[in-house]
């Protein structure tokens, strides 16, 4: 069970590490939500497996405590039985020795008495009889010792047998037998522990299936068309390709730009008046159809010839009124393409909005500010307002 607990802990930690690794970061919309749900549920499953390992370790601790307690009880009664058993062995040894001594003394007494009955000299007869009486007395003493050892051995044997029965054997007259009760408690404890172990594993399987069912529910809402539309909306660059760039001669451009910072052809006022609206629109198309609200356009004194011979304002070369109020510096840019923020540190912008560039990153992401809110946008989505 301890090895199983360690395996559950290792498995749970591995699942948590897998869930925290980057995965599905390049996906968008519903598919990305499915990946996030899968990672979250895998991490939950890993944490539950770690908790399961803690429960199994607690069960192992309970079993170890139970084993130590039983070991102490068994040792206590085994020491009592061992003491009685050693006493029985010692008395049995004395019994054997006294029996041998008794038999030897009896044979000697018999031999001495038989020798005393044979006719011999007077003095020799007295010595033989005296020796026979001594041998008989010695045999009687050996007999008494032998009988005493037999009685003591029988008492110890009865005590040993009673102790053995009370601790090991099952008898109706004694309702409590120590070793039998200890073994019954051990079997019952292990059975309950294994039952609880199986219940914990079964519950963990049910929880795992519930977590994976939540992932399947999110996957059912994953839609291919929705993800494609989301990608088109976030990464779309327009419906028309940009116009080709025209050639501008170096020696035919003015060294100074107009109020918008755009270089104009050198020449007199007549040449500026002959600069048509279509040419200006062609130049603006080079910035991928920058949309500027007509409400923000005001006349600046440029005119084009009308059908009645007069002159009217040329709106496509007029400077936005909103831009006129902004400081004329190189950090003012206009948004060329709509961008929707994908991360918390990014800023959503719409085409035609004017922003202030705070930092130009080497990775192509610029930090801009609009209406007091700053964030990251792609640098190629912006156009210099002074060059438009």
N, C-alpha and C positions, 0 to 999 in steps of 0.2 A: 504493500500500500504506500509505503514511503517513496518507492521508485515511481509509482504512478503519480503521486503528488508532484514530484520533481519534474516528471515529463509534462504534466499539465501546465506547470509554471513556465517551463521553457517554451512550450507551444504558444502560450498566451503572450509572452514577451516578443516572440518572433512575429506574431500577428500584429501587435502594436507597432513594431518597427516597419512592417510592410505597409500598414495603413498610413504611416506618417511620411513615407517616401512620396516624391512628386509623381503624380500620375494623372493623365487627362487634362493637364494644364493648357494644352493647345486646342482643346475642344471648346465648343461654345454652346450656349442655349441649353436645350433639353438633354443632350448627350453629356454635357459637362455636369449638369445637375445629377445625372445618373452616376457618373464617376464619383462625385462628392458624396452621394448617399452610400455608395459601396464602400468607400474609404471609412466613412463614419461608422457604418455597421461592423466592418471588420475590426475596427478599434474597439467597439463595444464588446464584440465577441472575445477578443483577446483579454480585455479587462475582466470579463466574467470567468474566463478560464483561469486567470490569476487568482480570483476570489475562490474558485473551486479548489485550487491547489492549497489555499490557506485552510479551507474546511477539511480537506483530506489530511493535512498535517495535524490539525487539532484532533482528528479521530486517531491518528497514529500515536499522539501523545497520551490520549486516554487509554489506549491498549497497552502502551508501555507502563503507565502507572498501575494498571490492573495487574500486569505481569509481575511487577516488583512487589506489589502487595501480596499476591499469591506466593511468590518466592519466599517472602518472609514467613508467612504462615506455614508453608511446607517445611521450611528449615527448622522452625520451632518444634514441630511434631517429629520430624526426622531425628532431631537431636535427642528427644526423649526416648524414641525407639532405639537409637544407637546406644544410648547409655545402658538401657536394659539388656540389649543384645550383648554388649561387652561384658556385663556382669554375668550373664548366662554362660558365655564362653569361658570366663575365668573359673567359675564353679564347676563347669564340666571338666576342665583340665584337672582341678583338684580331685574331682570324683574319680577320674581315670587313674591318677597317681595313687590315691588311697585304696582303690580296688586292687591294683597291682601289689601294693605293699601288704594289704590284707592277705591276699592269696599266697604271697611269699612267706609271710610269718606263719601262716597255717601249715604250710608244707614243712617248714623248719620245726614247728612244734610237734608235728606228727612224727617226723624222723627222730626227734629227741626222745619222745615217749617210747617209740619202738626200740630204740637203743637201750633205754632204761630197763626194759623187760628182759633183755638178754642176761644170762648169768655171768657175772664178772667178779672181780675181787671186791672186797668190802669197801675199801676206800674208793675205788673206781665207781662202784655202784652209787655211792652218795653224790659224787660229782655229776654223774650222768643224770640222776634224778633231779638234782638242783638245777642243772642246765635245762632239763625238760620243763620244770616248773617256770623258769624264766622265759623260755620260748613260748609257753602257753600264755603267760601273762602279756608278753609282747603281742601275741596274736589277738588276745582279747582287746588290747588297746587299739590295735589297728582296725579291728572290727567296729569298735565304737566310733573311731574317726571316719571310717567308711560309711557307716549308717548316718552319721551327722552330715556328711557331704551329700549323701543321697537326699536327705530331707531338705537341705538348703537349695540344692539344685532343683528339686521339684517345686519349691516355692517360687524361685526365680523363673522357672519355666512357665508356671501358671501366670505370673505377672507379665512375662513377655508375650504369652499367647493372648492375654486379655488386652494388652496394649495394641497388639497387631490387629485384633478384631475390631477394636474401637476406632482405629484410624484407617483401616484398609477394607475390611470385609463388611458386607451388608447383612445385618441380622435384625430380626424383628424386635428383639429386646432392646436394641440401641438405635433410636431413630436418627442419630447424628453420627455420620462417619466422615472424618475430616478429608481424607484424600479423595473419596468419592464425591463429596460436595465441592471440593476445589476443582475437580475435573469437570463436573457439571457446570459450574460457573464459567469455567474457561470456554467450553463449547458454546454456551449461551451468549457469552460476550462476543466471541468471534462471529457467530451467526448474525447477531444484530449489527455488528460493524460492517460485515459484507453486505447486508441488506441496505444499510444507509449509504454505503459506497455506490451500489447500483442505482439507488434513487437519485443521488447527486449527479451521476453521469447521465441518467435518463433525462433529468430536468435540464441539464446543460444542452443536450441534443435538441430538446423542445425549444429552448431559448434561441439556439443557433438558427433553427428553421424559421422562427418568428422574425429574426433580424434579416435573414435572407429574403423572406417574403416581402418585407418593406422595400428592399432593393428591387425586387421584381415588380412591385407596384409602381415605382418611379420609372422603371424601364418601359412599362406599358404606356406611359405618357410621352415617351421619346418619339418625336415625329421628324421624319426626314425633311419634309417640306418646310417645317418651322425652322429647323436649323439652317437650311439653305437660304431662306429669306432673311434670317438674322445675319448671316454672313454677308449677303448682298447689301443689306442696309448699313452694316458697319464698315464694309470695305469698298462700297461702290464709289466709282470715280466720275460718274456722269453717263449720259446717254450718247454723247458724241466724242470722237477722238479730238485731241488738240490740233489746231491749225499749224501748218508748217511755218517755221521761222523764216523771215525774209532777210535779205542781205542789206546791211547798212554800211555804207562806205565810211571809213574812218575820217577822211578829209572833208566829207560833206556833212558831218554832224557838228552841231554847235557845242562849244566847250562847256557851256552852262545850260542847265535844264530849266524848264518852266517851273511854275509854282508847285507842280506835283513831282518835281525831280526827274521828269522824263526828257531825254535828249531830243531836240528838234533839228530839222534840216536848217542849214544856214541860208540866209536870204533876206529879202525885204519883206515888208508887211504884205505885199501882194502874194508872195509865195505862201505865207502863213494863211492868208485867206483862201488860197487855192487848195489847201490841205483839206480834203473831203472827209465827210463823216464816215464813209465806207472804209477809208484808210485807217481812221482811228479805231473803228470796230475791229479791223483785222489785227491791229496791234494788241487790242485788249484780249482777243482770242488766244494770244500766246500765253496767257495766264489761266487757261482752262476755264473759260466762261465765268469770270468773276462777276457776280451779281451785285449791283449797287442799286439801292432803292432810288427811284426817280424822284421821290419826295425829298431826298437829300441833295439833289442836284440843283445848283443855282447858276445863273448866267455869269460869265466873267468877261464879257465884252467881245467874244469871238463871234463872227457872223458868217453866214453862207448865203449865197445868192438865191432869191426866191423866183417863182415864175413871173411875178409882176415887176422884176427888175430891181427890187429892194434887197435888203439883207436881214436875215433873222439869226437868232442865236444858234450855236452849234452845241446841242446838249451833250453829245458824246465826248466833247473835250472839256466839259465844265468840271470844276472841282467840287466834290461833295461838301455841303455846308457843315456837316458834322465833322469832317476831317479838318476843316478850316479852324475849328475851335480846339483841335488837338495840337500838342506841341510838335512842331516839324522836326523830328529827329529820326535816326536810322533804326530805332527800336519799335516804331509803329508799323504794324503789319495788318493785312486784311486776310480773312479766312477764305481760301480757295475751294475747299471741300468740307463737307460736313463730317464731323468725327464724334462718335459716341464713346464716352469713357468706359474702359474695360477694368480698370483697377481703381483703388481708392485715391491714389495720388495723381490721377489723370483728370482732365477737364473736358467736358463736352462743349463743342462749339458748333455753330451753324455757318453755312456759307454766306459771306457778305459781312460778317461781324468784324469789328476792328478791335485788335488786342495789342497789349504792350508786352514785348519780349523782355524777360528778366534775365534769362540765361540760355545759352546755346550749347547743348550737350554734344560731346563728340560722337555719341551713339545715334544721333539723328533726332533725339527727343529734346524739345525746347520747353523751358518753363515760361509760361505766359500768364498775364493778368487781365481779367475782364470784369469790370464792375466791382473791383475789390476782391475778387475770387481768383486764386492762382492755381495752376496745375500743369501737368505735362501734356503736350500734343505733338504729333509728328511734325518735324520742321518742314517737310516737303508739302504739307497741307497749307502753308502760309505763303503770302506774297508781300513783298515790300510795298507799302502804301505809297512811298515817294517815287516808285518806278512805274506806277500804274497811271 
